[in-house]
Amino acid sequence: MNLETVVYERDEHVGVIRLNRPERMNAVIEQMYLDLQTVLNEVAGDSGVRAAILTGTTLKREGKVKQAFCAGADLREHAAGTRTPLQQREYIMLAHETTRRLHDLHLPVIAAVNGPARGAGSELALNCDFLFMADRASLAFTETGLGTFIGGGVTRHLTRLVGMQAAKYLVYSGKVLSGQEAVAMGLAMRSFPIDDLFQECMSFACALAKRAPISIAFAKELIQAAPQRDLPAVLLAEAEAILACMKTKDWHEGIASFAEKREPVFEGK
């Protein structure tokens, strides 16, 4: 797959998505959102992919390596001032559609934040199922300091992760968090030295990929929907999911492997 701003590769059952504008710290432009949608469509349609990692790339210059996850919107593009009001709206809707597709993807997605994540980069990270960071990476919601506003569902996702008061603090102040600080706040799940980050994410993705794909898809859908449902609706949805799983080959494989004291081999059927 040849794309301008994103690199995609599949490593067995794990899809690896790399934002690829290192000369601009992977800042987003329209084409990056379009490329991300293309990749997400590819992942969604490939039954062999059971988990995915979203990460950045590095810039090598004068013998030095500079890490970048995503520095946010490319302000050079915005500063040009060439977009009409209609084009501005289309850009925002494109960004929101991309983050929605990332959030709704039926399989687990791990954000491996290897370097600075700002604005749109933080929005992409929060729409993943798990957020892992390098210890020295950083994440911030800088929009109020630029006279703009957060998007990508952050007002919802951030409040659920850290609580309302902490969410207000991070958005109002634009506080920059290191990987370790993000973990302490409950924003990120784990942080690692940069040299270990990707392998730790890959190990976790491979472990998830061994689980029953249909069960994982139900788990993601129901957990994400649960806060909007009352208890009777939650119980009904869980019952339907259990009954649906019991009709699959994977359910029989799970039962058989338990009885035979071996690792199950799930097919997603």
Residue, then its C-alpha position, 0 to 999 in steps of 0.5 A: m500500500n503506497l500512501e503519502t503520509v502513512v506507512y502501514e504493514r502487517d506483522e502476522h496478526v498485528g497491523v502497524i500504522r505509522l504516521n509519516r511526515p517526520e520532517r513536520m513532526n507528523a503534523v496532520i494535514e487533509q491527506m494524512y486523515l485521508d490516508l488514515q481512513t484508507v488504512l483503517n478500511e484496510v484493517a477493518g476488511d482484513s480478517g487476519v488482523r486482530a490488533a493494531i498499533l498506531t505510532g509515529t516515525t523518527l527524523k534522522r538529521e545530522g546523526k541525531v534521532k528525533q522522535a515524533f508521534c504527532a505534533g497536532a495540526d500543521l499550523r503552517e497549512h492553517a496560517a496560509g489562510t487559504r481555506t474558505p469557511l466551507q473548506q474549514r468545516e470540511y476539514i474539521m468533519l474529515a478529522h472527526e470522521t477519521t477519529r470516529r473510525l479509529h474509535d469504532l474499529h472492531l479490534p483493539v488499537i494501541a497508541a504507542v506515543n513515541g514522541p510529542a503528541r499535541g492537539a490532533g495527535s492527542e486526539l488520535a491517541l485518545n481514540c485508541d483503546f490503550l495509550f502507551m507512552a515513552d517515558r520522555a514522550s509528552l502529551a498535551f491539549t494545547e488548543t486553548g493557548l492557540g485560540t482554537f478548541i479540542g476535537g475528536g471526542v476529547t471532551r468525552h474521552l478525557t473526562r471518562l479517563v481522568g474525571m471532570q476536574a482533571a480534564k478541565y485542568l488539562v484542557y484549560s491549562g494546556k499542561v504538558l504531561s510526560g509519559q510517567e505523569a500521564v500514567a499517574m493521572g490515569l490518562a496513559m496505561r503504561s510508560f516505558p523507555i523509548d527503546d522498549l516502547f514499540q516491543e512492549c506494545m507489540s508484545f501486548a498486541c500479540a497477546l490480544a491477537k491470541r484471544a477470540p476475535i469475536s469475543i474481543a469485538f463484542a467486548k469493545e462494542l459493549i464496554q464503549a457503549a455501557p456508559q450510555r445504557d442503563l443496567p437492563a440494557v447492559l444485561l440484555a446486550e451482554a446476553e445477546a453477545i453471549l448467545a452469539c458467541m455460543k454459536t461460533k466455532d471459536w466457542h467450541e474451540g475454547i471449551a475443547s482447549f480448556a478440557e484438553k489443557r492446551e492453548p486455544v487456536f481461534e479463527g474468528k468464526 
